[in-house]
Amino acid sequence: MALSVVNADLPREHAPLEWAAVQFAQFEHDEKYHREISRLTVQDRLRHMALHFAKYAGRLLEEPADAQFKRIATDALIIAISSANTLNVDLAAKAVGGESSNAPREAFAKRLAIAAGRMAGACERLDHLEDFPFRAVILAEVLAILGACLDLFDAEGWNAVAEMEERLAPIKAKSIFHGKF
């Protein structure tokens, strides 16, 4: 299933995402191409996602070239959508994004690092079974990362759907079952 947008009359980079299609496409991708992760418990999957976000935040501090920066941002967007799916959250019902900045890349890096740290903290507290609202905090941070991604994509004029499709294509091609589903 191809990712799509709601309104074909708008330029694709500024059209709202058709969240149901985007989330289902990501779900299918995860089930087909990342079975080792999709079979983990919810807690372990969310911990895995928190590690992804921490990895991306660290890579951004290494001052990547433009192409690498875009790849990191696209990966963060993909993982945020996968995380929302893990939490069984309908993104069409959530308000995400809406912040603008004169330095969108720096704002993105800061927002990602803060949210990744908070998400990791919630996962760590879950390990200790502390009296803490794990789900609410993890969801808030996933939505914060998603918003940061969407704001960056909008500021940079990047097409989220096209970038996700391009990024996932070589991952799919590695599978011996690619094209057989």
Helices and strands as residue ranges (DSSP letters): G 12-14, H 19-33, H 35-38, H 42-61, H 66-86, G 91-93, H 104-127, H 134-156, H 160-173
